[in-house]
Amino acid sequence: MRRPVAWVVAVVLFVEAFFLAALNWFLGEVVHRQKMSLAGLDPDVMSTSSKAGGVVFGLYFALCGLVALLVALRNRRPAGFGRILLISAAVVHGLLGAFAWGLVGWSAFLFMVVVLGLIVLLLMTYDREEGSPAGAAKDGAAPDGEGPGSGEGPQGGEGPRAGEGPRGGGEGPVDAGGPRDGDAGGPVTPPAEPSTA
């Protein structure tokens, strides 16, 4: 569910960025051509300010849309600067919704609230679904020293030791006809015959 939400947020923010930039540019051109003035302000200043505001807001929302697009492509939650951008976009949409209620009407307010809800849903779903596997791994982890690879054999680490044979003493089968310990390996001298004298 989280990837479709990220795709929807990215598309909505890109469309909103284009719409805000185009609207402010259009209003700036209208002010410039009609030589309108508000409270004695210079029309050229008003036109330039409107166009500059449109470009700034358009780039800001386009950057937020790019962050949401990267989240959808990588299927990972935003971190660092991208996360801060999305949180700030949610706050901005809340403020714009409050102003739109009085200036434009309930339809603009509803749109801003929907976009705010989508951004918050994006942030919450990635935090919840990426935090669950880590918690499950911690709960299902074996205690220290009891998992595989802990160095213990099937009988508690008491397997045959180095140098021990089948009888545990390090001695192999004894050859009755062969040389024994201490033999030099040379020819065997027979014992002297008893003297008859």
C-alpha positions in Angstrom: 0.0 0.0 0.0 2.8 2.4 0.7 4.3 2.5 -2.8 1.0 3.6 -4.4 0.6 6.3 -1.8 4.1 7.6 -2.6 3.3 7.6 -6.3 0.1 9.6 -5.7 1.9 12.1 -3.5 4.6 12.6 -6.1 2.1 13.2 -8.9 0.0 15.5 -6.8 3.0 17.6 -5.8 4.4 17.9 -9.3 1.0 19.0 -10.6 0.6 21.5 -7.7 4.1 22.9 -8.4 3.3 23.5 -12.0 -0.1 25.0 -11.2 1.2 27.4 -8.6 4.1 28.5 -10.7 1.8 29.1 -13.8 -0.9 30.9 -11.7 1.5 33.3 -10.1 3.2 34.0 -13.4 -0.1 34.7 -15.0 -1.1 37.0 -12.2 2.2 38.8 -12.6 1.6 39.3 -16.3 -1.9 40.6 -15.7 -0.6 43.2 -13.1 2.2 44.2 -15.5 0.0 44.7 -18.5 -2.9 46.4 -16.8 -0.6 48.7 -14.7 -2.5 47.7 -11.6 -1.5 49.1 -8.2 -2.4 48.0 -4.7 -2.1 50.7 -1.9 0.2 52.7 -4.1 2.7 49.9 -4.8 4.6 50.0 -8.0 3.0 47.6 -10.6 6.4 46.4 -11.8 7.4 45.5 -8.3 4.1 43.6 -7.8 4.5 41.8 -11.1 8.1 40.8 -10.3 7.2 39.7 -6.8 4.3 37.5 -8.1 6.5 35.8 -10.7 9.4 35.3 -8.2 7.0 33.8 -5.7 5.5 31.5 -8.3 9.0 30.3 -9.3 10.1 29.7 -5.6 6.9 27.9 -4.7 7.0 25.9 -7.9 10.6 24.7 -7.3 9.8 24.0 -3.6 6.8 21.7 -4.4 8.7 20.1 -7.3 11.5 19.3 -5.0 9.1 17.7 -2.5 7.5 15.8 -5.4 11.0 14.5 -6.4 11.5 13.3 -2.8 8.2 11.4 -3.0 9.2 10.0 -6.4 12.5 8.7 -5.0 10.6 7.1 -2.1 8.3 5.3 -4.5 11.1 4.1 -6.7 13.4 2.9 -3.9 10.6 1.7 -1.7 12.4 3.1 1.3 11.3 5.7 3.8 12.7 9.3 3.4 15.6 10.2 5.6 17.4 13.4 6.4 16.7 16.4 4.2 14.0 14.6 2.2 12.1 13.8 5.4 12.3 17.4 6.5 11.0 18.6 3.1 8.0 16.3 3.3 7.2 17.4 6.9 7.5 21.0 5.9 5.2 20.4 2.9 2.6 18.9 5.2 2.8 22.0 7.4 2.6 24.4 4.4 -0.5 22.6 3.1 -2.2 22.9 6.5 -1.5 26.7 6.5 -2.7 27.1 2.9 -5.8 25.1 3.7 -6.6 27.5 6.6 -6.1 30.5 4.3 -8.0 28.9 1.4 -11.1 28.4 3.6 -11.6 32.1 4.0 -10.2 33.3 0.6 -11.3 30.7 -1.9 -13.8 28.4 -0.4 -14.3 24.9 1.0 -13.2 23.2 -2.2 -9.7 24.6 -2.0 -9.6 23.8 1.7 -10.7 20.2 1.0 -7.9 19.8 -1.6 -5.3 21.1 0.8 -6.5 18.8 3.5 -6.4 15.8 1.2 -2.8 16.5 0.1 -1.9 17.0 3.8 -3.4 13.6 4.7 -1.6 11.9 1.8 1.8 13.3 2.9 1.2 12.3 6.5 0.0 8.8 5.4 3.2 8.4 3.4 5.4 9.2 6.3 3.5 7.0 8.8 3.2 3.9 6.6 6.9 3.8 5.8 7.9 4.3 9.5 5.5 1.6 10.7 6.3 -1.1 8.0 10.0 -0.6 8.2 10.1 -0.6 12.0 8.2 -3.9 12.3 10.9 -6.3 10.9 13.5 -4.9 13.2 11.3 -5.4 16.3 10.4 -8.9 15.2 14.0 -9.8 14.7 14.8 -8.6 18.2 11.9 -10.5 19.7 12.7 -13.8 17.9 16.5 -13.6 18.4 18.1 -16.5 20.4 19.8 -15.7 23.7 23.5 -15.1 23.5 25.6 -18.3 23.2 22.7 -20.6 22.4 22.3 -20.1 18.6 24.0 -21.9 15.8 27.7 -21.1 15.5 28.1 -20.6 19.3 30.9 -23.2 19.4 28.9 -25.9 21.2 28.5 -29.3 19.8 25.4 -31.6 20.2 26.6 -32.6 23.7 27.4 -29.3 25.1 30.9 -28.9 23.6 32.2 -32.2 24.9 33.1 -33.9 21.6 36.3 -35.8 21.0 39.4 -33.7 21.7 42.4 -33.4 19.6 44.9 -36.2 20.0 42.4 -38.7 21.5 41.7 -42.0 19.8 38.6 -44.1 20.1 39.5 -45.1 23.7 40.1 -41.5 24.9 43.7 -42.1 25.8 45.4 -41.3 22.6 46.6 -44.9 22.2 45.8 -46.9 19.1 45.5 -50.7 19.0 48.6 -52.5 20.4 50.5 -54.7 18.0 51.8 -57.7 19.9 54.5 -58.5 17.4 55.9 -55.1 16.8 58.4 -53.1 18.8 57.2 -51.6 22.0 57.9 -48.3 23.7 61.6 -47.9 24.4 62.8 -50.3 21.7 65.5 -48.9 19.6 64.3 -50.7 16.5 67.5 -52.7 16.1 68.0 -56.5 16.1 66.8 -58.3 19.3 69.7 -60.0 21.3 68.7 -63.3 22.8 69.3 -63.7 26.6 72.6 -65.4 27.6 72.5 -69.1 28.3 73.0 -70.2 32.0 76.4 -71.5 32.7 76.9 -75.1 33.8 80.0 -74.5 35.8 
